[in-house]
C-alpha cells in the first residue's frame, strides 16, 4: 500500500509545465489517497486559501538526477511568502555540509530587476546554490525514478494560483549539464 501511494504522488494532479499540484491538498474534500500522499510526502497541507504546494521531480520528462546541474529561474510571486526546497527521494531534507535546504522570498539574492537564479547541483556554485546529494536512506530502498524533487510552497497565494493553478507563474527549471 505504501509503495502504491508513493508511486501515485503525481497522479490526479494538475500540471503547470513540469510542476504539479493537487487542488484537494488541504481540503476537507480530499479523499483517503490524497490524505495518505500528503502524510507520506511530508507536505503539511493547510487550506488552499492559506497555501499552495507544487512539486517537481522531472524536467522535460527526465527524472531529476544527482549527476546533472539545474538552473531554477524566477521572480516575485503573488503570495505573502514562498519557498523552494529540495527533498531526497525518501521525502526528507538532503543532508549537506552547508545545512542549506531551501531558498525563500526573504533570503534569496536577487538581480536589480527582482529576478533570481538558483543553481541546483552536487558541486558548489556561486550565488544562490542549493546543494543536493544522496538521500539519507539506504539506496536499496529507493522506490522512485528520481534522485530528489523540489517543492514550491506559496503562502497566502493570490487569485492566479487559487483560480488557475495550471497556468499561474512558476519558476522555470532547466538542465544545464549532465555527466
C-alpha positions in Angstrom: 0.0 0.0 0.0 2.8 2.5 0.9 4.6 1.8 -2.4 1.4 2.4 -4.4 0.8 5.7 -2.6 4.5 6.8 -3.2 4.2 5.8 -6.9 1.0 7.8 -7.2 2.2 11.1 -5.8 1.8 12.7 -9.2 -1.4 11.0 -10.2 -4.7 13.0 -10.1 -2.7 16.3 -10.3 -2.9 19.5 -12.2 0.3 20.2 -14.2 1.9 23.6 -14.8 4.9 23.0 -17.0 7.0 20.4 -15.2 5.4 21.3 -11.8 2.3 19.6 -10.5 -0.2 20.3 -7.7 -3.3 18.9 -6.2 -6.3 21.2 -5.7 -7.6 18.9 -3.0 -4.5 19.0 -0.8 -5.5 20.6 2.5 -9.2 20.4 1.5 -11.9 18.8 3.5 -12.8 17.2 0.2 -9.5 15.3 0.0 -10.0 11.5 -0.3 -8.1 8.9 1.6 -5.4 8.5 -1.1 -4.7 12.3 -1.2 -4.5 12.4 2.6 -2.1 9.4 2.7 0.0 11.0 -0.1 0.2 14.3 1.9 1.2 12.3 5.0 3.9 10.3 3.3 5.4 13.1 1.1 5.8 15.4 4.1 3.6 18.2 3.0 1.7 19.7 5.9 -1.2 20.8 3.8 -3.2 23.7 5.1 -6.3 25.1 3.3 -5.8 26.2 -0.3 -6.5 29.8 0.6 -3.6 29.7 3.1 -1.1 27.8 0.9 -0.5 26.1 -2.4 2.1 23.4 -2.9 3.7 22.5 -6.2 6.2 19.6 -6.7 8.7 18.9 -9.5 10.6 15.6 -9.9 11.4 15.7 -13.7 12.4 18.3 -16.3 11.1 17.7 -19.8 10.1 14.1 -18.8 13.6 13.3 -17.4 13.8 12.5 -13.7 15.9 14.8 -11.5 19.4 13.2 -11.2 22.4 13.9 -9.0 24.7 13.8 -12.0 23.1 16.9 -13.5 23.3 20.6 -12.8 20.0 22.5 -12.9 19.1 26.2 -13.1 15.9 27.5 -11.5 14.8 31.0 -12.6 12.1 33.1 -11.2 10.8 36.4 -10.0 8.3 37.6 -7.5 5.1 35.6 -7.0 1.7 36.7 -5.9 1.9 35.3 -2.4 2.8 36.6 1.0 5.8 34.3 1.2 7.2 31.4 -0.9 10.0 28.8 -0.7 11.7 26.2 -2.9 13.0 23.2 -1.0 14.9 20.1 -2.3 14.0 16.8 -0.9 15.6 13.4 -1.3 13.6 10.5 -2.9 12.9 9.4 0.7 10.9 12.7 1.3 13.4 14.0 3.8 15.8 17.0 3.6 19.0 16.1 1.8 22.0 16.1 4.2 24.7 18.6 3.3 27.6 20.4 5.0 26.1 23.8 4.3 22.9 22.9 6.1 21.1 24.7 3.2 17.8 23.1 2.3 15.8 25.9 0.6 15.6 29.4 -0.6 12.7 31.7 0.1 11.3 35.1 -0.8 13.3 36.7 2.1 16.7 35.1 1.8 17.3 34.7 -1.9 19.8 37.0 -3.7 18.1 38.9 -6.5 19.1 40.8 -9.6 18.4 44.5 -10.0 15.1 43.7 -11.7 14.0 41.5 -8.8 14.6 38.2 -10.7 16.7 35.4 -9.2 18.5 32.2 -10.2 19.1 29.2 -8.1 21.9 26.7 -9.0 20.9 23.2 -8.0 23.8 20.6 -8.1 26.1 18.4 -6.1 29.0 20.7 -6.9 29.3 24.1 -5.3 28.2 27.1 -7.3 28.3 30.8 -6.8 25.3 32.8 -5.7 22.1 31.0 -4.8 23.4 27.4 -4.7 21.1 24.7 -3.4 23.1 21.6 -2.7 21.8 18.2 -3.5 23.3 14.8 -2.8 22.3 11.3 -1.8 19.3 10.8 0.4 19.8 9.8 4.0 18.0 6.4 3.4 19.6 3.3 2.0 19.8 3.3 -1.8 18.3 -0.2 -1.9 15.1 1.3 -0.5 14.6 3.8 -3.4 11.2 3.3 -5.0 11.2 6.3 -7.3 12.7 7.1 -10.7 14.2 10.4 -9.5 17.1 11.1 -7.0 15.4 14.2 -5.5 12.5 16.5 -6.0 11.6 20.1 -5.5 8.7 21.6 -3.5 7.4 25.1 -4.1 5.3 26.5 -1.3 3.2 29.6 -1.7 1.7 31.0 1.4 -1.5 33.2 1.1 -1.4 32.8 -2.7 -3.1 35.3 -5.0 -6.1 34.5 -7.3 -3.9 33.3 -10.2 -2.9 30.3 -8.0 -6.3 29.7 -6.5 -8.3 30.0 -9.7 -5.8 28.8 -12.3 -3.1 26.8 -10.7 -2.3 25.1 -14.0 -1.3 28.4 -15.7 -0.1 30.6 -12.8 3.5 31.9 -13.0 6.1 29.4 -11.6 9.8 29.1 -11.5 11.4 27.7 -14.7 13.8 24.7 -14.2 16.2 23.8 -16.9 19.0 21.3 -17.2 22.4 23.0 -17.6 24.5 19.8 -18.0 24.8 16.2 -17.0 27.9 14.0 -16.6 
